[in-house]
Amino acid sequence: MNRWGSCNFEQLLKLRDNINKLQSADMDAFCREVSKELARKLLRLVIPRTPVGIYKNGTYTCAMGFTHHGHNVSGKNGGTLRRGWTAKSEQEAAGGGGNGLGRASAYANALPVSKVGHDYIIELINPVSYASYVELGHRTPNGGWVPGHYFLKASENDLEKLAPAAIERKLEKQLKSVFNV
């Protein structure tokens, strides 16, 4: 009769304990944290892309490469739409609240994450009333068309490319903490 040798089961027992620890880990909290991380990344992408109006006569080219005709509006400063990403209301954005990138991380951390079925949902809303017109385009009073900037759509597309790596980093960190690596 052949002998197969001896076996030390300590490593298997340790693996079993680590797997049990992984199962008991709060995956709901992990998914909520990943959702907030993705929201922070989206804000970091969309805020710089959001166009800022210039309120003096003449034409100008915005960051997206479109030519616009400025309207002389005394006392009005641009940037309301950009500040709107981190403001609670249009009035707050117009008044200088929601100061963009500097506040984006804290703003995203404060957003509620809801769970619907197996999906985690976090809503980023720009409360500025004309945000959709700048994003998607709009008609002018004389029947012309102002093309959309698609700054949010472009940012969402970039986030889709960045998301797998960001999620993988978070998951790797979670696994390292569970397996004490």
C-alpha positions as CSV (number, residue, x, y, z in Angstrom):
1,M,0.0,0.0,0.0
2,N,1.4,3.4,-1.0
3,R,1.7,6.3,1.4
4,W,0.5,9.7,0.3
5,G,2.4,11.6,2.9
6,S,1.3,14.0,5.6
7,C,-0.8,17.1,5.2
8,N,-1.0,20.3,7.3
9,F,-4.5,21.7,7.2
10,E,-3.7,25.0,8.9
11,Q,-3.6,26.9,5.6
12,L,-7.0,25.4,4.6
13,L,-8.5,26.3,8.0
14,K,-7.1,29.9,7.6
15,L,-8.6,30.1,4.1
16,R,-11.9,28.9,5.5
17,D,-11.8,31.6,8.2
18,N,-11.0,34.3,5.7
19,I,-13.8,33.3,3.4
20,N,-16.2,33.4,6.3
21,K,-14.9,36.8,7.2
22,L,-15.5,37.9,3.6
23,Q,-19.0,36.6,3.7
24,S,-19.7,38.5,6.9
25,A,-18.2,41.7,5.5
26,D,-20.7,44.5,4.9
27,M,-20.9,44.3,1.1
28,D,-23.8,46.8,1.2
29,A,-21.5,49.4,2.7
30,F,-18.8,48.5,0.1
31,C,-21.3,49.0,-2.8
32,R,-22.5,52.3,-1.3
33,E,-18.9,53.5,-1.0
34,V,-18.1,52.5,-4.6
35,S,-21.2,54.4,-5.7
36,K,-20.0,57.5,-4.0
37,E,-16.5,57.1,-5.5
38,L,-18.0,56.9,-9.0
39,A,-20.1,60.0,-8.2
40,R,-17.0,61.9,-7.1
41,K,-15.3,60.9,-10.3
42,L,-18.2,62.0,-12.5
43,L,-18.2,65.4,-10.7
44,R,-14.5,65.7,-11.3
45,L,-15.1,65.1,-15.0
46,V,-18.3,67.1,-15.6
47,I,-17.5,70.3,-13.7
48,P,-14.5,71.4,-15.8
49,R,-16.4,70.6,-19.0
50,T,-19.5,72.6,-18.0
51,P,-19.5,75.8,-20.1
52,V,-19.4,79.2,-18.5
53,G,-21.4,82.0,-20.1
54,I,-19.7,85.3,-20.9
55,Y,-21.9,88.3,-20.5
56,K,-20.3,91.0,-22.6
57,N,-21.0,91.9,-26.3
58,G,-19.1,90.1,-29.0
59,T,-18.5,86.5,-30.0
60,Y,-16.4,84.0,-28.1
61,T,-15.5,80.3,-28.4
62,C,-16.3,78.1,-25.5
63,A,-14.1,75.3,-24.2
64,M,-16.1,72.8,-26.3
65,G,-15.2,74.7,-29.4
66,F,-18.6,76.3,-30.1
67,T,-18.9,79.9,-31.1
68,H,-21.4,81.9,-29.1
69,H,-22.7,85.5,-29.2
70,G,-22.3,87.2,-25.9
71,H,-25.1,89.3,-24.6
72,N,-24.2,92.4,-22.5
73,V,-25.9,91.8,-19.2
74,S,-24.8,94.2,-16.5
75,G,-23.9,92.7,-13.2
76,K,-24.2,89.1,-14.3
77,N,-21.3,86.7,-13.9
78,G,-21.0,83.4,-15.7
79,G,-20.5,80.0,-13.9
80,T,-24.0,79.4,-12.5
81,L,-24.4,76.2,-14.5
82,R,-21.0,75.0,-13.4
83,R,-21.6,75.8,-9.8
84,G,-25.0,74.1,-10.0
85,W,-23.3,70.6,-9.9
86,T,-22.6,71.1,-6.2
87,A,-25.5,73.4,-5.3
88,K,-28.8,72.5,-3.8
89,S,-30.8,75.1,-5.8
90,E,-30.5,77.4,-8.8
91,Q,-30.5,80.4,-6.4
92,E,-27.5,78.9,-4.5
93,A,-25.6,78.4,-7.7
94,A,-26.4,81.9,-9.0
95,G,-25.4,83.4,-5.7
96,G,-21.9,81.8,-5.8
97,G,-22.8,78.7,-3.7
98,G,-21.7,75.3,-4.8
99,N,-18.2,76.3,-5.6
100,G,-17.4,73.5,-8.1
101,L,-14.4,71.1,-7.8
102,G,-13.3,72.3,-4.4
103,R,-16.6,71.1,-2.9
104,A,-17.3,68.1,-5.2
105,S,-15.9,65.4,-3.0
106,A,-17.7,66.5,0.1
107,Y,-20.9,67.0,-1.9
108,A,-20.7,63.5,-3.4
109,N,-20.1,62.0,0.0
110,A,-23.2,63.6,1.3
111,L,-25.4,62.2,-1.5
112,P,-27.8,59.5,-0.5
113,V,-27.4,56.1,-2.2
114,S,-30.6,54.0,-2.6
115,K,-30.8,50.3,-3.4
116,V,-33.4,49.1,-5.8
117,G,-33.2,45.3,-6.3
118,H,-29.5,44.6,-6.9
119,D,-28.8,48.1,-8.2
120,Y,-27.3,51.0,-6.2
121,I,-28.5,54.4,-7.4
122,I,-27.0,57.8,-6.6
123,E,-28.5,60.8,-8.3
124,L,-26.4,63.8,-9.4
125,I,-28.7,66.7,-10.3
126,N,-27.9,70.1,-11.6
127,P,-30.7,72.3,-10.4
128,V,-30.1,75.1,-12.8
129,S,-33.2,75.4,-15.0
130,Y,-31.5,75.7,-18.3
131,A,-29.0,72.9,-17.8
132,S,-30.8,70.5,-20.2
133,Y,-30.9,73.2,-22.9
134,V,-27.1,73.7,-22.7
135,E,-26.5,69.9,-22.6
136,L,-28.9,68.9,-25.4
137,G,-29.3,72.1,-27.5
138,H,-32.3,74.3,-28.0
139,R,-34.3,76.4,-30.5
140,T,-33.9,80.1,-30.6
141,P,-36.8,82.6,-30.8
142,N,-36.1,83.3,-34.5
143,G,-36.3,79.5,-35.3
144,G,-32.6,78.7,-35.3
145,W,-30.9,75.9,-33.4
146,V,-28.2,76.1,-30.8
147,P,-26.3,72.8,-30.6
148,G,-25.9,71.0,-27.4
149,H,-22.6,70.8,-25.6
150,Y,-23.0,67.2,-24.3
151,F,-20.6,67.9,-21.4
152,L,-22.5,65.4,-19.2
153,K,-22.7,62.7,-21.8
154,A,-19.0,63.0,-22.6
155,S,-18.2,62.8,-18.9
156,E,-20.5,59.7,-18.5
157,N,-18.7,58.0,-21.4
158,D,-15.3,58.7,-19.8
159,L,-16.6,57.4,-16.4
160,E,-17.7,54.2,-18.1
161,K,-14.1,53.7,-19.2
162,L,-12.7,54.6,-15.8
163,A,-15.2,52.7,-13.6
164,P,-13.9,49.1,-14.0
165,A,-10.4,50.0,-12.8
166,A,-11.8,52.1,-9.9
167,I,-14.1,49.3,-8.8
168,E,-11.3,46.8,-9.1
169,R,-9.0,48.9,-6.9
170,K,-11.7,49.2,-4.2
171,L,-12.4,45.5,-4.4
172,E,-8.7,44.6,-4.2
173,K,-8.3,46.8,-1.1
174,Q,-11.4,45.1,0.5
175,L,-10.0,41.7,-0.2
176,K,-6.6,42.6,1.1
177,S,-8.1,43.8,4.4
178,V,-10.1,40.5,4.7
179,F,-7.2,38.2,3.8
180,N,-4.7,40.3,5.9
181,V,-2.3,40.7,2.9
